[in-house]
Amino acid sequence: MAKKNDSFNITIDSRLLDSFLRSVPSRLAKARHQSLEDSAQEVQNRAKDIYVPVVTGNLKRSITHEVKRDMAIVGTDVEYAEIREKWNRKTGTKGYLKLALDASGKAIEQIFYKNLEKALK
């Protein structure tokens, strides 16, 4: 009677996984930066296109954004911008930037999901 061999070996090479795992922090940092950039652009566009009160167009043209390490800043250096942020006659509410940020919430969430998913592929 022949001897039956019930054992077998499997070799798993984890070098690709190790390489991917080493790249994750850098990928996530890039995704965070891109998400902040995209989110700031979303708020800036929404503020300019919908919420900023326009008389001369100077305030609208002056709205910009900047991404720093862990934050994005959307704003303007126009001297009367703070007054307009506190009271917006166009909508009868306060805050064209605040309104733009609030209205961009879902879009910002999707921006972060999309960039994080892309980073982890």
MODELLER restraints for C-alpha pairs under 7 A, 6 or more apart:
rsr = mdl.restraints
at = mdl.atoms
rsr.add(forms.Gaussian(group=physical.xy_distance, feature=features.Distance(at['CA:27:A'], at['CA:119:A']), mean=5.34, stdev=0.5))
rsr.add(forms.Gaussian(group=physical.xy_distance, feature=features.Distance(at['CA:28:A'], at['CA:116:A']), mean=6.72, stdev=0.5))
rsr.add(forms.Gaussian(group=physical.xy_distance, feature=features.Distance(at['CA:28:A'], at['CA:119:A']), mean=6.23, stdev=0.5))
rsr.add(forms.Gaussian(group=physical.xy_distance, feature=features.Distance(at['CA:31:A'], at['CA:115:A']), mean=5.25, stdev=0.5))
rsr.add(forms.Gaussian(group=physical.xy_distance, feature=features.Distance(at['CA:31:A'], at['CA:116:A']), mean=5.66, stdev=0.5))
rsr.add(forms.Gaussian(group=physical.xy_distance, feature=features.Distance(at['CA:31:A'], at['CA:119:A']), mean=6.10, stdev=0.5))
rsr.add(forms.Gaussian(group=physical.xy_distance, feature=features.Distance(at['CA:35:A'], at['CA:111:A']), mean=5.91, stdev=0.5))
rsr.add(forms.Gaussian(group=physical.xy_distance, feature=features.Distance(at['CA:35:A'], at['CA:112:A']), mean=5.30, stdev=0.5))
rsr.add(forms.Gaussian(group=physical.xy_distance, feature=features.Distance(at['CA:35:A'], at['CA:115:A']), mean=6.31, stdev=0.5))
rsr.add(forms.Gaussian(group=physical.xy_distance, feature=features.Distance(at['CA:36:A'], at['CA:67:A']), mean=6.59, stdev=0.5))
rsr.add(forms.Gaussian(group=physical.xy_distance, feature=features.Distance(at['CA:36:A'], at['CA:71:A']), mean=6.74, stdev=0.5))
rsr.add(forms.Gaussian(group=physical.xy_distance, feature=features.Distance(at['CA:36:A'], at['CA:72:A']), mean=5.73, stdev=0.5))
rsr.add(forms.Gaussian(group=physical.xy_distance, feature=features.Distance(at['CA:37:A'], at['CA:67:A']), mean=6.10, stdev=0.5))
rsr.add(forms.Gaussian(group=physical.xy_distance, feature=features.Distance(at['CA:37:A'], at['CA:72:A']), mean=6.94, stdev=0.5))
rsr.add(forms.Gaussian(group=physical.xy_distance, feature=features.Distance(at['CA:38:A'], at['CA:111:A']), mean=6.96, stdev=0.5))
rsr.add(forms.Gaussian(group=physical.xy_distance, feature=features.Distance(at['CA:39:A'], at['CA:108:A']), mean=5.35, stdev=0.5))
rsr.add(forms.Gaussian(group=physical.xy_distance, feature=features.Distance(at['CA:39:A'], at['CA:111:A']), mean=6.82, stdev=0.5))
rsr.add(forms.Gaussian(group=physical.xy_distance, feature=features.Distance(at['CA:40:A'], at['CA:65:A']), mean=6.09, stdev=0.5))
rsr.add(forms.Gaussian(group=physical.xy_distance, feature=features.Distance(at['CA:40:A'], at['CA:72:A']), mean=5.94, stdev=0.5))
rsr.add(forms.Gaussian(group=physical.xy_distance, feature=features.Distance(at['CA:40:A'], at['CA:73:A']), mean=6.91, stdev=0.5))
rsr.add(forms.Gaussian(group=physical.xy_distance, feature=features.Distance(at['CA:40:A'], at['CA:74:A']), mean=6.24, stdev=0.5))
rsr.add(forms.Gaussian(group=physical.xy_distance, feature=features.Distance(at['CA:41:A'], at['CA:65:A']), mean=6.91, stdev=0.5))
rsr.add(forms.Gaussian(group=physical.xy_distance, feature=features.Distance(at['CA:42:A'], at['CA:104:A']), mean=6.88, stdev=0.5))
rsr.add(forms.Gaussian(group=physical.xy_distance, feature=features.Distance(at['CA:43:A'], at['CA:100:A']), mean=5.50, stdev=0.5))
rsr.add(forms.Gaussian(group=physical.xy_distance, feature=features.Distance(at['CA:43:A'], at['CA:101:A']), mean=5.52, stdev=0.5))
rsr.add(forms.Gaussian(group=physical.xy_distance, feature=features.Distance(at['CA:43:A'], at['CA:104:A']), mean=6.18, stdev=0.5))
rsr.add(forms.Gaussian(group=physical.xy_distance, feature=features.Distance(at['CA:44:A'], at['CA:63:A']), mean=6.69, stdev=0.5))
rsr.add(forms.Gaussian(group=physical.xy_distance, feature=features.Distance(at['CA:44:A'], at['CA:64:A']), mean=6.51, stdev=0.5))
rsr.add(forms.Gaussian(group=physical.xy_distance, feature=features.Distance(at['CA:44:A'], at['CA:65:A']), mean=6.84, stdev=0.5))
rsr.add(forms.Gaussian(group=physical.xy_distance, feature=features.Distance(at['CA:44:A'], at['CA:74:A']), mean=6.31, stdev=0.5))
rsr.add(forms.Gaussian(group=physical.xy_distance, feature=features.Distance(at['CA:46:A'], at['CA:100:A']), mean=5.47, stdev=0.5))
rsr.add(forms.Gaussian(group=physical.xy_distance, feature=features.Distance(at['CA:47:A'], at['CA:96:A']), mean=6.08, stdev=0.5))
rsr.add(forms.Gaussian(group=physical.xy_distance, feature=features.Distance(at['CA:47:A'], at['CA:97:A']), mean=5.80, stdev=0.5))
rsr.add(forms.Gaussian(group=physical.xy_distance, feature=features.Distance(at['CA:47:A'], at['CA:100:A']), mean=4.97, stdev=0.5))
rsr.add(forms.Gaussian(group=physical.xy_distance, feature=features.Distance(at['CA:48:A'], at['CA:60:A']), mean=5.49, stdev=0.5))
rsr.add(forms.Gaussian(group=physical.xy_distance, feature=features.Distance(at['CA:51:A'], at['CA:96:A']), mean=4.90, stdev=0.5))
rsr.add(forms.Gaussian(group=physical.xy_distance, feature=features.Distance(at['CA:51:A'], at['CA:99:A']), mean=6.94, stdev=0.5))
rsr.add(forms.Gaussian(group=physical.xy_distance, feature=features.Distance(at['CA:51:A'], at['CA:100:A']), mean=6.59, stdev=0.5))
rsr.add(forms.Gaussian(group=physical.xy_distance, feature=features.Distance(at['CA:52:A'], at['CA:60:A']), mean=6.29, stdev=0.5))
rsr.add(forms.Gaussian(group=physical.xy_distance, feature=features.Distance(at['CA:52:A'], at['CA:96:A']), mean=5.14, stdev=0.5))
rsr.add(forms.Gaussian(group=physical.xy_distance, feature=features.Distance(at['CA:53:A'], at['CA:88:A']), mean=6.44, stdev=0.5))
rsr.add(forms.Gaussian(group=physical.xy_distance, feature=features.Distance(at['CA:53:A'], at['CA:90:A']), mean=5.54, stdev=0.5))
rsr.add(forms.Gaussian(group=physical.xy_distance, feature=features.Distance(at['CA:54:A'], at['CA:60:A']), mean=6.74, stdev=0.5))
rsr.add(forms.Gaussian(group=physical.xy_distance, feature=features.Distance(at['CA:59:A'], at['CA:78:A']), mean=6.45, stdev=0.5))
rsr.add(forms.Gaussian(group=physical.xy_distance, feature=features.Distance(at['CA:59:A'], at['CA:81:A']), mean=6.89, stdev=0.5))
rsr.add(forms.Gaussian(group=physical.xy_distance, feature=features.Distance(at['CA:62:A'], at['CA:76:A']), mean=5.54, stdev=0.5))
rsr.add(forms.Gaussian(group=physical.xy_distance, feature=features.Distance(at['CA:62:A'], at['CA:78:A']), mean=6.93, stdev=0.5))
rsr.add(forms.Gaussian(group=physical.xy_distance, feature=features.Distance(at['CA:63:A'], at['CA:75:A']), mean=5.31, stdev=0.5))
rsr.add(forms.Gaussian(group=physical.xy_distance, feature=features.Distance(at['CA:63:A'], at['CA:76:A']), mean=4.74, stdev=0.5))
rsr.add(forms.Gaussian(group=physical.xy_distance, feature=features.Distance(at['CA:64:A'], at['CA:74:A']), mean=5.79, stdev=0.5))
rsr.add(forms.Gaussian(group=physical.xy_distance, feature=features.Distance(at['CA:64:A'], at['CA:75:A']), mean=5.69, stdev=0.5))
rsr.add(forms.Gaussian(group=physical.xy_distance, feature=features.Distance(at['CA:64:A'], at['CA:76:A']), mean=6.20, stdev=0.5))
rsr.add(forms.Gaussian(group=physical.xy_distance, feature=features.Distance(at['CA:65:A'], at['CA:72:A']), mean=6.97, stdev=0.5))
rsr.add(forms.Gaussian(group=physical.xy_distance, feature=features.Distance(at['CA:65:A'], at['CA:73:A']), mean=5.38, stdev=0.5))
rsr.add(forms.Gaussian(group=physical.xy_distance, feature=features.Distance(at['CA:65:A'], at['CA:74:A']), mean=4.25, stdev=0.5))
rsr.add(forms.Gaussian(group=physical.xy_distance, feature=features.Distance(at['CA:65:A'], at['CA:75:A']), mean=6.29, stdev=0.5))
rsr.add(forms.Gaussian(group=physical.xy_distance, feature=features.Distance(at['CA:66:A'], at['CA:72:A']), mean=5.70, stdev=0.5))
rsr.add(forms.Gaussian(group=physical.xy_distance, feature=features.Distance(at['CA:66:A'], at['CA:73:A']), mean=5.20, stdev=0.5))
rsr.add(forms.Gaussian(group=physical.xy_distance, feature=features.Distance(at['CA:66:A'], at['CA:74:A']), mean=6.61, stdev=0.5))
rsr.add(forms.Gaussian(group=physical.xy_distance, feature=features.Distance(at['CA:67:A'], at['CA:73:A']), mean=6.27, stdev=0.5))
rsr.add(forms.Gaussian(group=physical.xy_distance, feature=features.Distance(at['CA:84:A'], at['CA:95:A']), mean=6.97, stdev=0.5))
rsr.add(forms.Gaussian(group=physical.xy_distance, feature=features.Distance(at['CA:85:A'], at['CA:94:A']), mean=6.17, stdev=0.5))
rsr.add(forms.Gaussian(group=physical.xy_distance, feature=features.Distance(at['CA:85:A'], at['CA:95:A']), mean=4.05, stdev=0.5))
rsr.add(forms.Gaussian(group=physical.xy_distance, feature=features.Distance(at['CA:85:A'], at['CA:96:A']), mean=5.67, stdev=0.5))
rsr.add(forms.Gaussian(group=physical.xy_distance, feature=features.Distance(at['CA:85:A'], at['CA:97:A']), mean=6.72, stdev=0.5))
rsr.add(forms.Gaussian(group=physical.xy_distance, feature=features.Distance(at['CA:86:A'], at['CA:94:A']), mean=5.06, stdev=0.5))
rsr.add(forms.Gaussian(group=physical.xy_distance, feature=features.Distance(at['CA:86:A'], at['CA:95:A']), mean=5.37, stdev=0.5))
rsr.add(forms.Gaussian(group=physical.xy_distance, feature=features.Distance(at['CA:87:A'], at['CA:93:A']), mean=6.08, stdev=0.5))
rsr.add(forms.Gaussian(group=physical.xy_distance, feature=features.Distance(at['CA:87:A'], at['CA:94:A']), mean=4.43, stdev=0.5))
rsr.add(forms.Gaussian(group=physical.xy_distance, feature=features.Distance(at['CA:87:A'], at['CA:95:A']), mean=6.17, stdev=0.5))
rsr.add(forms.Gaussian(group=physical.xy_distance, feature=features.Distance(at['CA:88:A'], at['CA:94:A']), mean=5.39, stdev=0.5))
rsr.add(forms.Gaussian(group=physical.xy_distance, feature=features.Distance(at['CA:88:A'], at['CA:95:A']), mean=6.26, stdev=0.5))
rsr.add(forms.Gaussian(group=physical.xy_distance, feature=features.Distance(at['CA:88:A'], at['CA:96:A']), mean=6.69, stdev=0.5))
